[in-house]
Amino acid sequence: MSVLGNLIWFILGGFLSGLSWLVCGLLWCVTIVGIPVGVQCFKFAKLSCCPFGKEVVWSSGAVSLIVNILWIVLSGVPLAIEHLGIGLIFCITIVGIPFGLQHFKLAKLALMPFGAEVVR
């Protein structure tokens, strides 16, 4: 079931969602200091292309809190707004609700990506 969901997801906008994470990661990789942030964006670009069958687990830490605050100010808000908007559009129909819920999961991830780990 997750293969079919991921295939439909990718066709109906998962590619564009993953592309936005990829562009954000490339912009962070312009500076040497931002490379770890860019690498994290690349991991979540992969998740954004195929989110069904995967969960995100958060852990806490002082370093991840500091980087998350910097992330929210510079990149997190536009990505979160994108995922929230697309999620709301998907939730208009009953068939689109699972896709909307995945976008809401990615919106939360867009606000707090550091300290998050993707598990199957």
C-alpha positions, 0 to 999 in steps of 0.5 A: 500500500505504501508503494502505491501511496508513494507513487501517487504522491510523487505524481501529485506534487511530491516531486515539487515538494522534494524539489523545494527541500533540495533547493533549500539545501543547495542554498544552505550548502553555499557556505561552509558553515551551512553544509550540515544544514544542507545535508539535513535538507537533502535527507528530508528532500528524499522523505518529501518525495516518498513519505508513506511508510516512514515516520519521523522521531524527534529527540531533544538537545541543546545544539539542535534547539539552537540550529532549529531557531536559526533554521526557522528564521532563515528557511523553515517558515516558507517551507512550512507555509508551503506544506500547510497550504498544499495540505489544506488543499488536499484535505478538501476532498476525502480521497486527499486526506491521507496526502494532506496529513503527510503534508502536515507531517512535513510542515512540522518537520519544516519547522523543527528538522534538527533532532529529527530522524526518519524511521521506517 
